[in-house]
């Protein structure tokens, strides 16, 4: 099982959540970024249909995979404020 952590950070004159090295859009307040991170984390854990996905990896290579709808990660929201 994969663990994903959403971290709330100051970013680009506001607040964002970060997963690995990737930032969300910038929010005007800490609370708005925290609410968005919690919503994204909750959605990430919801089961769905088995679907094909396409994504770009950290080496800028596009990948195609089949994602099982019941293979969901465990998510955490880390708020250091």
Phi and psi in degrees as a GROMACS rama.xvg file:
@    title "Ramachandran Plot"
@    xaxis  label "Phi"
@    yaxis  label "Psi"
@TYPE xy
-90.3099  139.822  UNK-2
-106.367  132.678  UNK-3
-123.211  130.235  UNK-4
-113.874  127.045  UNK-5
-98.7819  119.038  UNK-6
-108.896  135.198  UNK-7
-88.299  126.028  UNK-8
-139.987  154.856  UNK-9
-72.725  138.371  UNK-10
-158.428  128.137  UNK-11
51.9951  44.8239  UNK-12
81.2859  8.72756  UNK-13
-152.802  -139.675  UNK-14
-130.921  151.078  UNK-15
-148.394  170.088  UNK-16
-109.604  152.601  UNK-17
-129.928  135.628  UNK-18
-123.756  113.243  UNK-19
63.9058  -122.534  UNK-20
-101.797  9.84054  UNK-21
-106.585  129.024  UNK-22
-97.4186  148.38  UNK-23
-77.148  -176.754  UNK-24
-63.8076  163.438  UNK-25
-86.2562  134.985  UNK-26
-109.346  151.995  UNK-27
-71.4915  -19.9415  UNK-28
-139.031  159.361  UNK-29
-59.6061  -45.0512  UNK-30
-62.5625  -37.3591  UNK-31
-66.7533  -41.6851  UNK-32
-65.6858  -40.6898  UNK-33
-63.2176  -44.5507  UNK-34
-62.8645  -41.0851  UNK-35
-65.7453  -40.4681  UNK-36
-64.7255  -42.9202  UNK-37
-63.3536  -40.5008  UNK-38
-64.3686  -45.5384  UNK-39
-63.5381  -41.9282  UNK-40
-63.8709  -42.3398  UNK-41
-62.9878  -44.1269  UNK-42
-64.7289  -35.03  UNK-43
-62.9861  -30.1936  UNK-44
-86.4369  -10.0867  UNK-45
-74.2451  131.644  UNK-46
-68.401  157.423  UNK-47
-150.088  -156.243  UNK-48
-89.0382  155.571  UNK-49
-71.8539  125.168  UNK-50
-141.299  155.584  UNK-51
-79.497  138.042  UNK-52
-126.427  152.457  UNK-53
-127.873  131.424  UNK-54
-149.374  160.345  UNK-55
-100.933  125.796  UNK-56
-83.068  179.265  UNK-57
-65.6717  -14.3618  UNK-58
-98.2406  14.3615  UNK-59
63.8845  30.9687  UNK-60
-106.747  129.372  UNK-61
-78.9067  133.21  UNK-62
-121.082  149.712  UNK-63
-123.253  133.07  UNK-64
-143.336  163.665  UNK-65
-101.18  120.869  UNK-66
-104.21  119.069  UNK-67
-70.958  131.619  UNK-68
-66.2609  -16.4303  UNK-69
-105.161  4.53185  UNK-70
-97.0876  73.8769  UNK-71
-99.8137  147.172  UNK-72
-79.3179  165.695  UNK-73
-92.0771  131.365  UNK-74
-115.497  153.916  UNK-75
-138.913  146.559  UNK-76
-114.037  121.209  UNK-77
-106.361  116.248  UNK-78
-118.355  108.555  UNK-79
-88.5981  -0.547965  UNK-80
